[in-house]
Amino acid sequence: MNFFLRVVMLDIFSIWVRRCYNQFPQLATTVGDKAAATMSTNYKDAIDTLNKLQSNAEYIKRAKIKNNQEHNMQEMAKFLNRTGISLEQLDNLPVIHIAGTKGKGTTSSYCESILNSHGYKTGFYSSPHLLEVRERIRLNGVPISQVKFASNFWKVYTRLDKQKSAPYDMPLYFRFLTILALHIFIAEKVDAAILEVGIGGEYDCTNVVRKTLVAGITPLDIDHTALLGNTLESIAWNKGGIMKPRAEVFTSVQPNAAMKVLNERSHERQCNIHVVKDLYMDQTNSSIPLHVQQTNASLALSISECFMKIRPRNNQQPFSLKVAKDAIKSAKWPGRYQIIQRSNFVFFLDGAHTTGSMEVCSKWFSSNAQDNRIRVLIFNVTGDRSSNNLMKILLNNCQFDMAIFIPNVGDDSDNLDTVDQIQPVQRQLERCFKHKNTWDCADYAKCNESKVFSSFSKALKYLESQEGKRFNVLVTGSIHLIGAALSVLDPTLDGLL
């Protein structure tokens, strides 16, 4: 056969195959599954491929430029369909959806623990992760294994890759992980899928779910203003977007302006909204500020009890307040009001990054730090947040002897291309010097020493070199910074990994 004729026939065959993929997604799914079965299931390969997808930071940038948030649900539905999940199938997933600015991760983890303790098989999707991305997808309170993550990753990725219409026609980083989590929860047939909103609510990827049974809204504050607006009203409107018809919605006590919007949204969405007051009186963890724990625990108790009434399980005990409280005591959620003692150090770790959460964090540190130790602040902030406002709060409520500014890097040997999904490390480091300059020049600064290091391990080595001295160290400003610190201080995440 003529060579050129062979080329033409090959081109025609390629066009036919692509049309089959487009017109018959199930064919692409079958082919994708077979390809995934033969592809490497290596966890590192999966992570390297995942990190090539764009991050939430890129999504925020696109949203500002193109105002394309409203197309997010359409994109999610498209990608889900390509992977073999229709919205109708998704409707059958028993979902608890939780949004808010402060405490949504803790509240979600409490719900997970409460339902586990009552015999429910749970799936929990959260963000961001501290050490490994598989922390974001948990089954019965435990992050999925590297093997399960890799095998499911390649199955979903290959299906999407086979059907893309252009090189860029793939879901962004957070979208992909959301799709992956939903796939796993459906395949595992969980009794409850707890979805923590990533950013906002109305246009968040997790809001592709159309039939939420129970929703929760934790305390609201000013954050992610580039995407959500800079008023409590606009933020409340976005968070209220998770409300669905006939859902039971529980919210913690909110400022009047925010509560007015949430009430309006509940009428618009035809659902029931309940305000949960802080009635939980047991302080299960003395390191956590009492009112913070009461707020999160009270909301989780209300959400879990309601869910169990809507979705009772055969041969399982009814909701027990004692069992639920014991479950809250045993719940693990690292990086939030966490205290680690090591040699001459007491580390206080909290991912506070809003003015409201920093007020609580700084007072928590000040009331727990021992007077006979040198007080050190290790700080970083990412995104469009105001570091000036956060540092003022820290200085108003605490007295530091030293301030250290570092990027979100645990050790200099870390892979700097993937260590943070928000900002490149070099840009963070440049911003650290600006933080130092602001700190040194500010009238409110009462600190004797300030430094910049390239990683947490270098900052730690500097402090360890001062023999005979004992330290109280507050690490705060970014949840990604907490992850970097834990990668050095507690790489097992207290047994979670």
C-alpha positions, 0 to 999 in steps of 0.5 A: 500500500502506498505510504501516503495512503497509509497515513491518510487512513491512519488519520481517518481512523484517529478521527473516528476513534476520537468521535467515538470517545465524544459520542460514547463516553462509556467506550472511553471509560472502558478503554481508560480503565484498561489503560489505567490497569497497565499504567504505573500505580506508583504513588509518586508518579501520581503525585507528580502528575497531579501537581502538573494540574493548576492550583486553586491560586490559578483558579482565583486568578482566572476568576478575577480576570474572566469572571468564570466562577459560574461555569464551574458547576458546568465544568464539574458536571462535564468532567464527572460525566467523562469519568462515568458519574452522572449527576443523577448518580451523585444525587444518591450519595448521602452528603453532609456539606460544610462551609464557613471561614473558621472551624469548618475542618474541625467541625467536619472531623467531629462529625466524622468521628461522631458518625463513626462511633455510631457505626456509620461508614464515613467518607471525608473530603477536606482541604488543604493537606498538611503533609500528603495529599491523600490526607484530603480523602479519608475513609472511617477517619483514616487517610486512604493508602498510597496504593488506593490513592494511586490506583484510583488516581490513574483510573480517573485521570486516564478517563479524563485524559482520553476524552479531552478536546484540547491539551488544557481540557483537564480539571484543575488541581482542586477540581480533580481531587474533588472528582477523585473523592466522589469516585472513591466515596461512591465506589466504597458505598459510604453511609455518609460523605462529609464534604468540606468546602474549599473556597466559598460555597456557591461556586466551589467545586464541591457544590456540584452536589445537588441533593444535600441532606444536611449542611453546616455553616461555621463562623464567618470572617473576611477571607478570600476577598478576591473571589468572595468579596470584602464584606460579610454580606457577600461572603455569607451569600457565597457560603449560603450557596451550599443550601439545597431544597429541603435540606436541614441547614445548621449555622453557628451564631453569626453577625447580624449582617451575615445572618440576614443574608443566610436567612434570605438564602434559606428562603430562596433555596426552600430549606430549613435553617437552624441557629446552633448556640454554644451549648456543648459544655465539656472541654475535651482538649485543654489546649483548645480555647473553650469557646472555639471548641464549644462552637465547633462541637455544638454544630457537629452534634446538631449536624450529626444527630439530624443526619442520623434521623434522616438516614438511620441505619439498621441494627445501629444504635440511635444517637447517643450524646455520651457516645458523641461526646466521647467521639469528639474527645477522640477526634484528631485534626492536627494543626489547629491549636496543637501543642508539641513538646520537644526537648527545650521547646514547646511548639504552639501550632495553629493555621490562623490566617484571618483577623478573627482567628488570629485574635483567638490564636494569639490569646491562646498562645499568650495564656498557655506560654510559660513565662520563664521561656523565650517567646518566638514567633514563626510566621508566614502568610500567603494569598491576598491576606494582609500580613500587617493586620495579622502581625498587629494582632499578634503584637497587641496580644503577645510579647515576643522576644524574636520573630522569624519569617520563613516560606512554607518549606519544612526542609531545604531538601523538599521538592520546592516545585510542589511544596506549596500549591499557593505561591512559588517558594521564591516569591514567598521568600521575597515576601518574608523579607518584606514582613521582616522590614514591616515588623522592624519598622512598625511602631507597635513592634517590641521585639528584640530580634527578627530573622528570615530563613529559607525553611523551618528546619533552618529556623529550628537549627538556629534556635537549637544552637542557642544552648541552655535556652528554652523556648515557647514557639508560636507557628501561625499565619498559614495552614501550609506553614503548619504542614511544613513545621509538622513535616519536621516535628511530627512527620507521622501526623500523630499516627494519621499517616 
